[in-house]
Amino acid sequence: MGRKENRSLFDKIAPVYGHFYNMQKKRYAEVAEKVSKEIDIASYDTVIDVGCGTGALCSVLREKGLSVTGVDPAEKMLDIAIKKTEGENIRFVKGSAVGRLPFENDSFDVAIASYVAHGMEKNARKKLYAEMSRLAAKKVIIYDYNKKRAFFTSLVEWMEGGDYFHFIKDPEDEMKNCISQMKECFSEVKVIDVDTRAAWYICTPY
């Protein structure tokens, strides 16, 4: 699925995502607590949420005391995010990490993307990892599927036409060996399973 087509799809389904905002926020908070012994997200100061959607993760990160920037290519997703997080002092920017985002190198302590990577084609994923590596001074977190497949998930992902099946083959190796300006994107990729079929891929930029 192309970038333009993807953006159009998410603009159309933004209201549906908005209905699940509270449930998403609760789940993000639970996961952040679950991994806190491995990586305490609250110990960092600044974060960019790449593909932030309706802003549920942004809100959780803000409540943990971080200065938060959310980025998404779908304008209607951002419209909902702004309404849902009104008064929380979160900055939202329209843009795609497949291209170059309007921030300097190492602008944030952490860059995070939740369920973004698996829907992209491999070359687009590599661009995503490279851009997140450029933006993050300390850690990149990819919150996405692990290798444990489920029939229903496989069916839904097949219908959506993403690249789920290729993504889950060896995500750690793909992330680490993303080549950016003749170097690897990350020196280390640590995997923490946060659910039966989901993981935080905690990546250390060079």
N, CA, C and O of each residue as an XYZ file, in Angstrom:
824
protein
N       0.838     -1.193      0.000
C       0.000      0.000      0.000
C       0.877      1.248      0.000
O       1.773      1.371      0.834
N       0.632      2.160     -0.912
C       1.451      3.353     -1.033
C       1.203      4.348      0.069
O       0.189      4.271      0.763
N       2.134      5.301      0.241
C       2.042      6.277      1.315
C       0.794      7.148      1.179
O       0.111      7.415      2.167
N       0.493      7.592     -0.049
C      -0.672      8.449     -0.264
C      -1.953      7.681      0.040
O      -2.866      8.215      0.670
N      -2.020      6.423     -0.410
C      -3.191      5.593     -0.195
C      -3.377      5.311      1.294
O      -4.497      5.328      1.804
N      -2.273      5.053      1.979
C      -2.302      4.790      3.407
C      -2.858      5.981      4.170
O      -3.702      5.822      5.052
N      -2.382      7.179      3.831
C      -2.825      8.399      4.499
C      -4.331      8.586      4.309
O      -5.040      8.952      5.246
N      -4.808      8.333      3.101
C      -6.228      8.465      2.804
C      -7.046      7.484      3.629
O      -8.104      7.839      4.149
N      -6.562      6.255      3.750
C      -7.259      5.242      4.540
C      -7.384      5.680      5.993
O      -8.464      5.599      6.578
N      -6.277      6.147      6.578
C      -6.300      6.516      7.990
C      -7.096      7.792      8.245
O      -7.634      7.976      9.337
N      -7.176      8.666      7.260
C      -8.066      9.811      7.385
C      -9.520      9.343      7.468
O     -10.319      9.900      8.221
N      -9.851      8.316      6.687
C     -11.223      7.817      6.659
C     -11.604      7.108      7.952
O     -12.730      7.237      8.431
N     -10.654      6.355      8.516
C     -10.994      5.558      9.696
C     -10.649      6.254     11.005
O     -10.795      5.661     12.074
N     -10.195      7.498     10.940
C      -9.829      8.238     12.156
C     -10.955      8.265     13.196
O     -10.684      8.046     14.377
N     -12.209      8.525     12.798
C     -13.287      8.547     13.811
C     -13.439      7.214     14.544
O     -13.764      7.190     15.731
N     -13.202      6.101     13.834
C     -13.289      4.778     14.462
C     -12.197      4.640     15.516
O     -12.461      4.189     16.630
N     -10.977      5.025     15.170
C      -9.868      4.987     16.121
C     -10.180      5.857     17.341
O      -9.824      5.513     18.468
N     -10.839      6.973     17.104
C     -11.165      7.879     18.193
C     -12.024      7.229     19.262
O     -11.896      7.553     20.443
N     -12.909      6.304     18.857
C     -13.780      5.619     19.807
C     -12.998      4.688     20.737
O     -13.456      4.369     21.834
N     -11.819      4.259     20.293
C     -11.011      3.339     21.093
C      -9.924      4.061     21.895
O      -9.045      3.421     22.472
N      -9.987      5.382     21.927
C      -8.935      6.184     22.557
C      -8.705      5.789     24.020
O      -7.567      5.531     24.411
N      -9.747      5.738     24.816
C      -9.590      5.437     26.245
C      -9.041      4.033     26.481
O      -8.216      3.822     27.370
N      -9.507      3.072     25.679
C      -9.006      1.710     25.795
C      -7.530      1.641     25.415
O      -6.744      0.959     26.073
N      -7.157      2.350     24.351
C      -5.754      2.383     23.934
C      -4.884      3.020     25.009
O      -3.801      2.527     25.322
N      -5.367      4.111     25.562
C      -4.586      4.809     26.580
C      -4.355      3.924     27.797
O      -3.252      3.889     28.343
N      -5.375      3.220     28.217
C      -5.237      2.310     29.351
C      -4.205      1.229     29.063
O      -3.386      0.900     29.921
N      -4.247      0.684     27.865
C      -3.313     -0.388     27.502
C      -1.886      0.139     27.430
O      -0.962     -0.523     27.903
N      -1.692      1.320     26.846
C      -0.347      1.899     26.779
C       0.220      2.122     28.179
O       1.402      1.871     28.416
N      -0.608      2.589     29.101
C      -0.163      2.823     30.473
C       0.235      1.513     31.142
O       1.229      1.458     31.867
N      -0.540      0.462     30.899
C      -0.224     -0.855     31.467
C       1.092     -1.393     30.934
O       1.892     -1.945     31.689
N       1.317     -1.234     29.648
C       2.551     -1.729     29.036
C       3.761     -0.945     29.537
O       4.801     -1.531     29.836
N       3.630      0.369     29.627
C       4.734      1.195     30.130
C       5.123      0.791     31.541
O       6.304      0.784     31.887
N       4.135      0.458     32.350
C       4.407     -0.005     33.716
C       5.065     -1.384     33.698
O       5.963     -1.663     34.493
N       4.617     -2.231     32.797
C       5.134     -3.598     32.713
C       6.615     -3.625     32.360
O       7.354     -4.470     32.864
N       7.051     -2.720     31.509
C       8.452     -2.722     31.062
C       9.335     -1.782     31.879
O      10.520     -1.631     31.579
N       8.776     -1.155     32.900
C       9.500     -0.097     33.613
C      10.794     -0.572     34.278
O      11.712      0.222     34.481
N      10.872     -1.864     34.618
C      12.111     -2.375     35.211
C      13.205     -2.518     34.167
O      14.392     -2.457     34.489
N      12.802     -2.708     32.914
C      13.771     -2.834     31.820
C      14.129     -1.468     31.247
O      15.292     -1.183     30.962
N      13.112     -0.632     31.085
C      13.326      0.728     30.588
C      12.251      1.634     31.186
O      11.064      1.476     30.901
N      12.673      2.563     32.002
C      11.741      3.482     32.652
C      11.589      4.706     31.765
O      12.436      5.599     31.761
N      10.501      4.732     31.015
C      10.291      5.822     30.054
C      10.216      7.166     30.759
O      10.541      8.193     30.164
N       9.789      7.176     32.030
C       9.661      8.417     32.783
C      11.010      9.027     33.146
O      11.071     10.172     33.594
N      12.087      8.276     32.958
C      13.417      8.793     33.286
C      13.979      9.691     32.185
O      15.029     10.309     32.361
N      13.281      9.764     31.052
C      13.714     10.607     29.943
C      12.931     11.927     29.953
O      11.905     12.056     30.621
N      13.439     12.881     29.207
C      12.821     14.213     29.201
C      11.952     14.482     27.980
O      10.878     15.074     28.097
N      12.411     14.051     26.808
C      11.706     14.385     25.570
C      11.463     13.144     24.731
O      12.282     12.226     24.713
N      10.324     13.122     24.033
C       9.980     11.961     23.213
C       9.194     12.416     21.999
O       8.422     13.372     22.067
N       9.398     11.721     20.884
C       8.578     11.912     19.694
C       7.859     10.605     19.396
O       8.481      9.547     19.304
N       6.535     10.693     19.245
C       5.709      9.539     18.918
C       5.431      9.595     17.425
O       4.682     10.450     16.953
N       6.040      8.679     16.689
C       5.967      8.654     15.231
C       4.778      7.788     14.800
O       4.718      6.601     15.123
N       3.837      8.390     14.072
C       2.613      7.691     13.729
C       1.686      7.683     14.940
O       1.156      6.641     15.326
N       1.502      8.850     15.525
C       0.823      8.973     16.825
C      -0.669      8.734     16.780
O      -1.292      8.546     17.825
N      -1.266      8.737     15.582
C      -2.698      8.493     15.486
C      -3.507      9.507     16.274
O      -3.307     10.713     16.130
N      -4.416      9.024     17.105
C      -5.314      9.909     17.854
C      -4.725     10.370     19.186
O      -5.418     11.015     19.973
N      -3.466     10.051     19.448
C      -2.749     10.664     20.563
C      -2.804      9.948     21.898
O      -2.391     10.522     22.906
N      -3.301      8.712     21.950
C      -3.423      8.000     23.223
C      -2.064      7.772     23.876
O      -1.910      8.000     25.076
N      -1.082      7.328     23.107
C       0.257      7.105     23.658
C       0.895      8.428     24.048
O       1.575      8.507     25.070
N       0.687      9.454     23.259
C       1.217     10.785     23.599
C       0.726     11.220     24.975
O       1.496     11.757     25.771
N      -0.544     10.991     25.252
C      -1.126     11.394     26.524
C      -0.497     10.642     27.684
O      -0.219     11.230     28.729
N      -0.272      9.346     27.509
C       0.371      8.547     28.559
C       1.785      9.045     28.825
O       2.199      9.172     29.977
N       2.514      9.322     27.772
C       3.894      9.801     27.916
C       3.923     11.169     28.595
O       4.814     11.450     29.396
N       2.950     12.014     28.275
C       2.888     13.336     28.906
C       2.593     13.204     30.398
O       3.160     13.932     31.214
N       1.715     12.284     30.749
C       1.385     12.062     32.154
C       2.582     11.539     32.942
O       2.632     11.675     34.164
N       3.539     10.942     32.245
C       4.753     10.469     32.895
C       5.813     11.571     32.996
O       6.928     11.329     33.459
N       5.456     12.778     32.560
C       6.325     13.921     32.753
C       7.208     14.294     31.588
O       8.041     15.193     31.711
N       7.047     13.621     30.449
C       7.888     13.929     29.299
C       7.314     15.086     28.489
O       6.107     15.324     28.491
N       8.191     15.792     27.804
C       7.783     16.750     26.790
C       7.540     15.956     25.511
O       8.447     15.290     25.013
N       6.315     16.022     24.974
C       5.890     15.089     23.929
C       5.576     15.801     22.620
O       4.900     16.829     22.594
N       6.090     15.221     21.530
C       5.733     15.637     20.178
C       5.132     14.437     19.456
O       5.738     13.366     19.422
N       3.952     14.610     18.883
C       3.319     13.556     18.108
C       3.323     13.904     16.630
O       3.028     15.037     16.251
N       3.655     12.932     15.800
C       3.731     13.140     14.352
C       2.875     12.101     13.642
O       2.932     10.915     13.970
N       2.089     12.541     12.677
C       1.287     11.606     11.891
C       1.003     12.236     10.533
O       0.820     13.450     10.445
N       0.964     11.424      9.462
C       0.667     11.980      8.128
C      -0.814     12.212      7.888
O      -1.185     12.906      6.941
N      -1.678     11.635      8.743
C      -3.125     11.735      8.535
C      -3.682     12.913      9.315
O      -3.688     12.905     10.546
N      -4.146     13.919      8.600
C      -4.608     15.162      9.227
C      -5.805     14.940     10.149
O      -5.900     15.571     11.201
N      -6.708     14.056      9.766
C      -7.892     13.829     10.597
C      -7.549     13.088     11.878
O      -8.213     13.279     12.897
N      -6.521     12.244     11.845
C      -6.028     11.622     13.071
C      -5.523     12.708     14.023
O      -5.821     12.689     15.217
N      -4.763     13.645     13.482
C      -4.217     14.717     14.300
C      -5.319     15.618     14.861
O      -5.217     16.093     15.992
N      -6.365     15.853     14.076
C      -7.485     16.665     14.553
C      -8.098     16.037     15.812
O      -8.407     16.735     16.778
N      -8.267     14.713     15.786
C      -8.819     14.018     16.945
C      -7.837     14.048     18.108
O      -8.234     14.244     19.257
N      -6.555     13.854     17.811
C      -5.523     13.876     18.860
C      -5.515     15.209     19.594
O      -5.417     15.251     20.820
N      -5.617     16.280     18.848
C      -5.611     17.624     19.448
C      -6.812     17.803     20.376
O      -6.681     18.371     21.460
N      -7.977     17.321     19.954
C      -9.183     17.441     20.781
C      -9.097     16.560     22.024
O      -9.465     16.978     23.122
N      -8.604     15.325     21.835
C      -8.547     14.377     22.950
C      -7.544     14.808     24.023
O      -7.731     14.507     25.202
N      -6.495     15.502     23.628
C      -5.436     15.859     24.577
C      -5.429     17.348     24.906
O      -4.418     17.893     25.346
N      -6.548     17.984     24.690
C      -6.634     19.426     24.940
C      -6.184     19.762     26.365
O      -6.626     19.141     27.331
N      -5.312     20.741     26.472
C      -4.821     21.166     27.777
C      -3.638     20.388     28.299
O      -3.136     20.693     29.381
N      -3.173     19.384     27.559
C      -2.063     18.550     28.029
C      -0.694     19.039     27.540
O       0.335     18.452     27.872
N      -0.691     20.112     26.754
C       0.566     20.698     26.281
C       1.401     19.715     25.463
O       2.597     19.547     25.704
N       0.761     19.078     24.507
C       1.432     18.165     23.585
C       1.495     18.827     22.214
O       0.499     19.373     21.738
N       2.645     18.780     21.588
C       2.807     19.364     20.255
C       2.528     18.298     19.194
O       3.063     17.191     19.263
N       1.697     18.634     18.224
C       1.393     17.715     17.127
C       1.836     18.327     15.798
O       1.629     19.513     15.539
N       2.446     17.494     14.971
C       3.005     17.929     13.694
C       2.575     16.942     12.604
O       2.657     15.728     12.791
N       2.125     17.461     11.489
C       1.798     16.598     10.350
C       3.077     16.254      9.606
O       3.837     17.140      9.215
N       3.310     14.963      9.412
C       4.516     14.547      8.698
C       4.682     13.042      8.722
O       3.994     12.339      9.461
N       5.599     12.557      7.908
C       5.871     11.127      7.799
C       7.351     10.848      8.004
O       8.205     11.535      7.442
N       7.650      9.839      8.809
C       9.046      9.480      9.072
C       9.665      8.692      7.922
O      10.848      8.353      7.965
N       8.868      8.402      6.894
C       9.445      7.790      5.698
C      10.282      8.827      4.950
O      11.221      8.489      4.229
N       9.923     10.088      5.137
C      10.744     11.188      4.641
C      11.506     11.796      5.803
O      11.608     11.184      6.866
N      12.037     12.984      5.617
C      12.778     13.650      6.688
C      11.835     14.581      7.446
O      11.226     15.476      6.861
N      11.725     14.361      8.730
C      10.880     15.205      9.570
C      11.608     16.501      9.923
O      12.839     16.534      9.917
N      10.863     17.574     10.232
C      11.474     18.900     10.409
C      12.106     19.107     11.785
O      11.786     20.060     12.497
N      13.012     18.190     12.141
C      13.717     18.298     13.415
C      15.193     17.980     13.197
O      15.545     17.195     12.316
N      16.052     18.597     14.008
C      17.484     18.366     13.906
C      17.853     16.987     14.457
O      17.062     16.354     15.156
N      19.059     16.537     14.134
C      19.553     15.283     14.686
C      19.516     15.321     16.213
O      19.777     16.357     16.824
N      19.189     14.181     16.818
C      19.191     14.039     18.286
C      18.293     15.065     18.973
O      18.614     15.537     20.063
N      17.186     15.407     18.352
C      16.271     16.401     18.928
C      15.507     15.875     20.135
O      15.012     16.657     20.946
N      15.409     14.542     20.260
C      14.630     13.932     21.325
C      15.456     12.860     22.040
O      16.336     12.242     21.441
N      15.169     12.651     23.302
C      15.814     11.545     24.004
C      15.371     10.212     23.422
O      16.181      9.308     23.217
N      14.064     10.103     23.159
C      13.464      8.841     22.720
C      12.561      9.081     21.515
O      11.856     10.088     21.445
N      12.588      8.152     20.576
C      11.608      8.114     19.483
C      10.861      6.791     19.596
O      11.474      5.736     19.752
N       9.537      6.852     19.516
C       8.726      5.645     19.673
C       7.700      5.565     18.544
O       7.165      6.583     18.103
N       7.435      4.350     18.088
C       6.397      4.133     17.068
C       5.599      2.904     17.469
O       6.168      1.839     17.705
N       4.288      3.049     17.547
C       3.426      1.963     17.993
C       2.591      1.418     16.832
O       1.768      2.125     16.251
N       2.825      0.150     16.513
C       2.095     -0.550     15.453
C       2.103      0.225     14.141
O       1.083      0.344     13.461
N       3.270      0.744     13.806
C       3.472      1.458     12.549
C       4.271      0.599     11.574
O       3.910      0.477     10.403
N       5.353      0.009     12.061
C       6.332     -0.652     11.189
C       5.748     -1.813     10.392
O       6.042     -1.952      9.205
N       4.939     -2.636     11.015
C       4.484     -3.863     10.358
C       3.623     -3.592      9.131
O       3.509     -4.451      8.256
N       3.015     -2.414      9.054
C       2.152     -2.089      7.925
C       2.889     -1.517      6.731
O       2.291     -1.277      5.682
N       4.197     -1.295      6.886
C       4.996     -0.701      5.809
C       5.736     -1.758      5.003
O       6.022     -2.841      5.516
N       6.045     -1.460      3.766
C       6.929     -2.313      2.985
C       8.344     -2.201      3.542
O       8.668     -1.231      4.227
N       9.177     -3.177      3.253
C      10.494     -3.267      3.878
C      11.339     -2.012      3.673
O      11.962     -1.527      4.617
N      11.366     -1.490      2.466
C      12.180     -0.289      2.206
C      11.676      0.909      3.005
O      12.467      1.726      3.476
N      10.355      1.007      3.155
C       9.779      2.089      3.956
C      10.123      1.905      5.427
O      10.401      2.875      6.132
N      10.101      0.647      5.891
C      10.475      0.387      7.285
C      11.910      0.812      7.548
O      12.206      1.396      8.590
N      12.790      0.525      6.620
C      14.194      0.908      6.802
C      14.336      2.426      6.909
O      15.131      2.935      7.698
N      13.558      3.128      6.107
C      13.579      4.595      6.190
C      13.051      5.063      7.538
O      13.575      6.007      8.129
N      12.004      4.392      8.018
C      11.451      4.712      9.338
C      12.506      4.530     10.420
O      12.713      5.425     11.240
N      13.181      3.371     10.430
C      14.195      3.109     11.452
C      15.331      4.129     11.371
O      15.811      4.622     12.392
N      15.751      4.436     10.151
C      16.856      5.381      9.973
C      16.483      6.772     10.474
O      17.294      7.448     11.106
N      15.255      7.195     10.191
C      14.823      8.519     10.619
C      14.659      8.576     12.138
O      15.025      9.572     12.763
N      14.119      7.528     12.725
C      13.982      7.491     14.178
C      15.343      7.463     14.856
O      15.532      8.081     15.903
N      16.289      6.749     14.261
C      17.657      6.717     14.781
C      18.294      8.103     14.723
O      19.036      8.493     15.624
N      17.998      8.837     13.660
C      18.540     10.195     13.522
C      17.973     11.127     14.585
O      18.687     11.975     15.119
N      16.701     10.970     14.889
C      16.024     11.891     15.795
C      16.301     11.613     17.270
O      16.264     12.524     18.098
N      16.577     10.348     17.594
C      16.687      9.951     18.999
C      18.136      9.942     19.476
O      18.999      9.310     18.867
N      18.384     10.646     20.562
C      19.730     10.690     21.129
C      20.037      9.454     21.978
O      21.197      9.072     22.129
N      18.982      8.826     22.536
C      19.240      7.740     23.491
C      18.599      6.408     23.113
O      19.286      5.387     23.069
N      17.296      6.401     22.841
C      16.631      5.134     22.551
C      15.564      5.296     21.470
O      14.935      6.346     21.340
N      15.384      4.234     20.708
C      14.266      4.106     19.777
C      13.460      2.893     20.232
O      14.019      1.825     20.481
N      12.150      3.064     20.338
C      11.279      1.967     20.754
C      10.268      1.686     19.649
O       9.485      2.556     19.269
N      10.300      0.461     19.144
C       9.319      0.002     18.173
C       8.364     -0.932     18.912
O       8.740     -2.037     19.303
N       7.126     -0.476     19.097
C       6.113     -1.289     19.764
C       5.269     -1.922     18.670
O       4.533     -1.238     17.959
N       5.389     -3.263     18.543
C       4.735     -3.909     17.412
C       4.598     -5.401     17.676
O       4.882     -5.877     18.775
N       4.162     -6.130     16.665
C       3.986     -7.572     16.785
C       5.323     -8.276     17.018
O       6.370     -7.799     16.580
N       5.275     -9.419     17.714
C       6.427    -10.304     17.767
C       6.209    -11.443     16.768
O       5.347    -11.352     15.894
N       6.991    -12.507     16.902
C       6.952    -13.565     15.891
C       5.823    -14.572     16.098
O       5.640    -15.463     15.268
N       5.063    -14.450     17.189
C       4.009    -15.416     17.486
C       2.719    -15.041     16.748
O       2.018    -14.103     17.129
N       2.431    -15.776     15.711
C       1.279    -15.445     14.874
C      -0.014    -16.003     15.454
O      -0.017    -17.014     16.156
N      -1.104    -15.325     15.146
C      -2.452    -15.810     15.474
C      -3.276    -15.766     14.197
O      -3.072    -14.893     13.355
N      -4.204    -16.702     14.050
C      -4.974    -16.791     12.812
C      -5.737    -15.503     12.536
O      -5.693    -14.981     11.422
N      -6.441    -14.983     13.551
C      -7.256    -13.791     13.332
C      -6.390    -12.592     12.943
O      -6.727    -11.842     12.027
N      -5.266    -12.421     13.652
C      -4.350    -11.314     13.329
C      -3.823    -11.462     11.913
O      -3.778    -10.492     11.156
N      -3.426    -12.675     11.554
C      -2.913    -12.923     10.207
C      -3.958    -12.597      9.155
O      -3.641    -12.023      8.114
N      -5.212    -12.966      9.426
C      -6.299    -12.702      8.481
C      -6.528    -11.201      8.314
O      -6.633    -10.701      7.194
N      -6.605    -10.486      9.442
C      -6.838     -9.039      9.388
C      -5.703     -8.333      8.668
O      -5.937     -7.466      7.826
N      -4.461     -8.710      9.003
C      -3.306     -8.064      8.379
C      -3.235     -8.371      6.889
O      -2.829     -7.521      6.096
N      -3.627     -9.572      6.509
C      -3.673     -9.921      5.079
C      -4.711     -9.054      4.365
O      -4.469     -8.580      3.255
N      -5.860     -8.849      5.000
C      -6.917     -8.036      4.390
C      -6.501     -6.574      4.288
O      -6.876     -5.891      3.335
N      -5.722     -6.081      5.271
C      -5.277     -4.687      5.243
C      -4.187     -4.447      4.208
O      -3.956     -3.312      3.792
N      -3.518     -5.521      3.796
C      -2.515     -5.401      2.742
C      -1.195     -4.808      3.182
O      -0.465     -4.258      2.358
N      -0.871     -4.907      4.458
C       0.418     -4.422      4.948
C       1.519     -5.450      4.725
O       1.375     -6.344      3.890
N       2.600     -5.332      5.454
C       3.737     -6.239      5.267
C       4.011     -7.030      6.540
O       5.154     -7.387      6.824
N       2.968     -7.298      7.296
C       3.055     -7.999      8.575
C       3.853     -9.287      8.482
O       4.703     -9.551      9.332
N       3.589    -10.095      7.457
C       4.194    -11.416      7.366
C       5.709    -11.352      7.171
O       6.439    -12.203      7.678
N       6.179    -10.343      6.436
C       7.613    -10.167      6.277
C       8.222     -9.520      7.515
O       9.333     -9.868      7.916
N       7.499     -8.580      8.123
C       8.009     -7.878      9.299
C       8.348     -8.844     10.429
O       9.399     -8.716     11.058
N       7.466     -9.815     10.692
C       7.663    -10.674     11.853
C       8.678    -11.795     11.633
O       8.978    -12.529     12.574
N       9.215    -11.951     10.424
C      10.190    -13.021     10.181
C      11.438    -12.847     11.031
O      11.868    -13.789     11.698
N      12.016    -11.673     11.015
C      13.206    -11.414     11.821
C      13.333     -9.921     12.073
O      14.251     -9.282     11.558
N      12.423     -9.356     12.861
C      12.410     -7.902     13.043
C      13.671     -7.340     13.680
O      14.104     -6.243     13.324
N      14.281     -8.087     14.638
C      15.485     -7.580     15.296
C      16.614     -7.366     14.295
O      17.276     -6.328     14.298
N      16.825     -8.372     13.431
C      17.901     -8.270     12.445
C      17.624     -7.149     11.454
O      18.537     -6.415     11.073
N      16.373     -7.013     11.037
C      16.010     -5.964     10.092
C      16.251     -4.581     10.686
O      16.742     -3.686      9.998
N      15.912     -4.404     11.951
C      16.121     -3.106     12.600
C      17.610     -2.789     12.742
O      18.059     -1.687     12.425
N      18.354     -3.762     13.218
C      19.776     -3.521     13.479
C      20.543     -3.276     12.196
O      21.451     -2.445     12.156
N      20.181     -3.995     11.150
C      20.933     -3.910      9.905
C      20.314     -2.959      8.884
O      20.570     -3.064      7.684
N      19.512     -2.048      9.368
C      19.031     -0.963      8.508
C      20.209     -0.056      8.201
O      20.816      0.503      9.115
N      20.533      0.094      6.949
C      21.714      0.871      6.571
C      21.342      2.328      6.344
O      20.444      2.635      5.560
N      22.026      3.205      7.023
C      21.802      4.640      6.898
C      23.146      5.335      6.744
O      23.957      5.341      7.671
N      23.381      5.914      5.589
C      24.642      6.609      5.331
C      25.847      5.705      5.642
O      26.793      6.103      6.321
N      25.772      4.475      5.116
C      26.868      3.510      5.205
C      27.132      3.022      6.622
O      28.250      2.615      6.937
N      26.125      3.058      7.475
C      26.298      2.497      8.825
C      24.988      1.885      9.279
O      23.929      2.191      8.731
N      25.060      1.019     10.281
C      23.856      0.427     10.834
C      23.078      1.481     11.609
O      23.646      2.446     12.120
N      21.767      1.277     11.685
C      20.937      2.225     12.425
C      21.142      2.115     13.927
O      21.158      3.121     14.636
N      21.302      0.864     14.417
C      21.341      0.644     15.852
C      22.488     -0.283     16.236
O      22.820     -1.214     15.503
N      23.083     -0.021     17.384
C      24.156     -0.878     17.883
C      23.594     -2.088     18.619
O      24.269     -3.108     18.758
N      22.340     -1.967     19.094
C      21.723     -3.056     19.854
C      20.215     -2.997     19.702
O      19.624     -1.919     19.647
N      19.598     -4.172     19.634
C      18.143     -4.275     19.638
C      17.754     -5.306     20.691
O      18.069     -6.489     20.566
N      17.069     -4.843     21.722
C      16.629     -5.716     22.810
C      15.125     -5.906     22.702
O      14.387     -4.940     22.513
N      14.666     -7.151     22.822
C      13.253     -7.451     22.654
C      12.626     -7.796     24.002
O      13.108     -8.674     24.717
N      11.550     -7.098     24.335
C      10.788     -7.397     25.544
C       9.357     -7.706     25.130
O       8.651     -6.828     24.633
N       8.929     -8.933     25.329
C       7.543     -9.290     25.025
C       6.626     -8.638     26.055
O       6.782     -8.848     27.257
N       5.674     -7.851     25.577
C       4.756     -7.148     26.472
C       3.368     -7.763     26.462
O       2.497     -7.385     27.244
N       3.182     -8.710     25.568
C       1.914     -9.418     25.445
C       2.206    -10.716     24.708
O       3.341    -10.960     24.300
N       1.197    -11.538     24.539
C       1.415    -12.824     23.867
C       1.987    -12.629     22.471
O       2.851    -13.394     22.042
N       1.514    -11.615     21.761
C       1.934    -11.419     20.373
C       2.453    -10.014     20.106
O       2.396     -9.533     18.974
N       2.956     -9.357     21.141
C       3.475     -8.004     20.968
C       4.766     -7.817     21.760
O       4.991     -8.471     22.778
N       5.599     -6.917     21.273
C       6.891     -6.678     21.916
C       7.284     -5.209     21.825
O       6.838     -4.480     20.939
N       8.123     -4.799     22.754
C       8.873     -3.545     22.630
C      10.246     -3.926     22.112
O      10.969     -4.688     22.756
N      10.607     -3.401     20.957
C      11.956     -3.547     20.419
C      12.725     -2.295     20.829
O      12.529     -1.223     20.255
N      13.588     -2.431     21.807
C      14.305     -1.279     22.360
C      15.659     -1.183     21.657
O      16.531     -2.033     21.839
N      15.814     -0.148     20.865
C      16.977     -0.004     19.986
C      17.876      1.133     20.471
O      17.399      2.192     20.879
N      19.169      0.894     20.418
C      20.150      1.907     20.812
C      20.795      2.487     19.571
O      21.508      1.773     18.866
N      20.565      3.779     19.277
C      21.173      4.383     18.084
C      22.688      4.472     18.230
O      23.213      4.530     19.342
N      23.381      4.481     17.098
C      24.830      4.692     17.117
C      25.123      6.133     17.486
O      26.287      6.527     17.560
